[in-house]
Amino acid sequence: MKYAYYPGCSLEKTQRGYDESVREIFKTLEQELIEIEDWNCCGATIYMSVKETVSLAVSARNLALAEKMGLDIIAPCSSCFTILAKTNRILSQIPEMHKNVNEALAESGLSYSGKTRVRHPLDILVNDIGIESIIHKAKRSLNGLKVAPYYGCQIVRPEKGFDDRENPILMDKLFSKCGADIVYYPMKVRCCGGMLMTTFEETALKLNKELLECAEKHQADVIVTTCPLCHMNLEGYQDKINEIYNTNFKIPILYFTQLLGIVLGLSESKLGLDSAFIPVTPKLKSIMEVQYV
């Protein structure tokens, strides 16, 4: 299958490991990602609070470009996925807004009919490619690895889509089949604070401390996530959380595509793990040293 690939700003810059691991696992699974030419920022959440029509036009431009390609758009970033899907929903429900957005797009020679489906890689991997097909290509087992799947607050909300919005389970199912022990993680959809880290840092640090505490309490070896901002907050601020709260967290934070890439036999460098702030644990390292045909 072919998909119109929308990396978004975070994957292009600060979160290259997510971008690299998505590209590598899709290539390994013989799925073609064609990056959208001249894509732009999805608009992010801040645009919605400034000018709705402008924010929708900014987002819809990417949808229009994908529509010209005749492909579903795949957006790994939770925020990008949410904004693009929200734009689709609003334009389908409010004809007047759709008309206004198309008038704006016409200035750059584009129009959007609303046919592009917005997909998340987790949805495609589990529901399109299928877990059994993935396991067939597995080169390693996660046997003995305790995994806390952290979905965050965006990809399954506000409305139920490809997974349950209160108790999503697709990562649980995927990595359980890969041999991992899925730990009880009741905070799987709790917010990490997002951009509060730049405005109300104390609140954001407390939220992330609680997420890390929950994983540690249930003896997780690793937290896997789908969101660049969640990843940044949980990984990049562990030292500061330890300093403030007198804790000793050293929990690796991986993108779910990085952990799946390990299963598929890919190297640390191909998955962007060699640039992680918190190195993989000896248990995970030992898993990576084994490869079977």
N, C-alpha and C positions, 0 to 999 in steps of 0.2 A: 504494500500500500504506500501511497504518497500522501504527505501532509505539508501544508504551508506552515513553516516554522517561524514562530514569533518569539525571539529570545527575550526581548524587553531590555530595559536599561540596566537592571541589576545584574542579569546574567552576562551582559556585554562587558561590564566593568568589574564590580567588586566581588561578584559571585561566579567567577569563571568555572569553578569546580562543578557547579550545577549544569552549566551550559555544556561543558566537555563531557560529563557523564551521560547527559541526555543524548547527545549526538552519538556517543560511542555505543551505548546499549541499543539504540534504534538501528544503528548500522549492523551490529552483531546479530540482531533479530531480523535482519533483511527488510527493514522498513525505511523508506526514503524520506528524509526531511529536506525540504527545499526552502531555504531562508527567504522570507519575503523581501523583495528588493525595495530599498528606500523606506523601510518601516520607520515609524516614529513612536515616541512615548505614548503609552496607552492612555495617558491623562491622569493616572493615579487618582487617589481619593481626593486630593486637595483641589483638583480642577472642578469637581462636582460642587464644592462649596463656594466657588467663585462665580461661575457662569455656566448654567446647565447646558445650554445649546452649544457653546464653544467646547465644553468637555466632551459632549456626545459626538460632535463633528471630528474632534481630534482622535477619539477612539474609533469611530466609524471609518476613518480613512484606512486604517489597517484592515478592517473587515472588507472594505471595498477592494483593496489590493489582493486579498486572498480570494475574493469572489472572482476576480479577473483570472486567477490561476485555476479556478474550478476545483478548489481543494478545501477540505476542512482546515481550520486554523488550530494549531497546537500551541498552547501557552503554558509553560512550566511554572512561572511565577504565580503564586496564589493571588496577589493583587491584580496583576495583568489579566489573569483568567477571570477573576470576579468582575473587573471593570468592562472587559470585552463582552462577557455574557450579559451583564447588566445593560449595556448599550443595545445589544440585540433585543433584549426583552422590552425595553422602553420604546424602541423604534417600532416594534411589532404591535405594541399596545396603543400608541399615540400617533395616529396618522399625521397630524399637524406637525408634530416634532420631526417625524421622518421626512416630511416635505422640507422643513427648514434646514435640516441637516444635509439633505441632497442639494439644496441650493448652495450651501457652503462648499460642498464637495465639488460642485460643478465648476467652481473657480479654478480648480486644479485638474479639470478634465475627468473627474470621477463621478460615479453614482453608485448607490448601494441598494439592492433590491431586498436584502434581508435573508439571502439563501445560505450564507456562510454559517457552518456549525462551529461553535467554540468548544474545543476539547482540552482536557488535561491529560498529560502523559500517563498518570496513574489509571485513569479511566480506559485509555487505549490499551495499555499493557495488560490489564486484567480482563476487560470486557471484550476487546477486539482480538488481540493476539492470543490471549488466554494463558492461564497459569501453567497448564500442562505443556503447551508449546514452549514456554520459557524454560520449564524444568528439563525438557528434552535437550536444551542447549547448555545446561548447567555444567560447569567445570569444577565447582566447589560446593560444599555443603556448609551451612551455618550451624551445624550441630553443636549444641552447647552454648551458643551465643544468646544472651538475654537481651531482647530488643524492646524498647518502649516506643511505639509508633505515635508520633505527635503530628496531628493533622492541622492544628491551629484553628483559627476562627473564621477563615474566609472561604475555602474551596467548596464546602458543602452548604454554605449559607448565602443568602437568606432563605432560599427555597430548596427543597430536596431535589437533587439532580442525580448524579451517578453513584452516590453513596448516601447513607443515612446521615442527616444533619446533626443528630444528637449523639449517635454512637456509630461513627464510620468504622468500617472493618476491612476495607480492601487491602490496606498495607498489612493488617494482621493476617489475613488469609494468604497473601502473597509470600510473606517471609516465614510463616508457619510451614508452608509447603516447601520452602527452601531449607528447612531444618532448624530454624531458630525457635527459641522459647519466647513467646510473646508474654511479657509481664503485664500484670494488671496496672493500667495507667488511666485512672479516672479523670485526669486533667487533659486528655487527648484533644479536646476542642477549646480549652481555656486560652484566652488571649495572652500573648507575651508582652503586650503593651505597645507593640508596634513603634510608631514614631514618638511615643511618649518619652523614649530614651533621650530625645533631643529637647524636650520641653519640660517634662516632669520626671526627671531621672530617678528620683527616690521611689516613686510609685512603680516605674518600670523595673527597677532593680528588685523590688519586693516581689513583683509578679514572676519574674524569672527565677528568683530564689525558690519560690514555691514549686515551680515546674521542675527544677533540678532536684529539690528535696523529695518530691514524689517519685521521680525515677530512681533516686538513690535508695529510698525506703524499700522499693520493690526490687532492688538489686540489679537494675538494668546495667548492662555493659556499654550500651550505646543508645542514644536517642536518634531516631530518624525522622526527618521532617520533609515537607513539600514546599516550604516557603523561605525565600531569601532573607526576609526581615526576621523571621523567627530564628533562622539559623544564625544570623549575625548577633542577635541579642543573646541567645543561649550560649554561643561559643565565645564571642568576643568580650563578654562582660563577666565571665566566670571569675577571673582574677579579682576584679573590683568587688564582686559579690562576696568572695572569700575574705577580702580585706575588711569590708564593712560589717559583715555578719559573723565573722570568725568561723567560717565554714572551710571545707577543704575539697571542694568539687573539682574533679578532673575527668568529667564525663565527655567522651568524644561525641560531637554532633555531626551526623552525616546526612546528606540528602538521600532520600530513598533510592534514587538512581545510582548513587555511589555504592550503596550496599548491594543493590542488584547487580551492578557491574562487577563487584567482587565475586558474586555467585557465578557470573558468566565468564570468569577467568581473566578479567581485564586488570591491567597493572595500576599501581598507585598513581603514576604520572598521567596515564590516560584518563583517570577518574578525578584528577585534581586533588588527590588526597595528600600529595607531597607538600602542599602549601597550607595545610590546615594549622590553625593556632594550637589545637590540642591534638597531639599525635594519637594514632590508633593504639589501643591497648595490646599487651602481649597476647591476649586470647585472640583478638581479631587478627593480629599479625601472624599468628600461627596458622589460622585459617587461610590466610592469603599465601602462605608458603606451600600449601598443598594444592595440587591441580591434577585432576584425573580426566581421562579421555571419555 
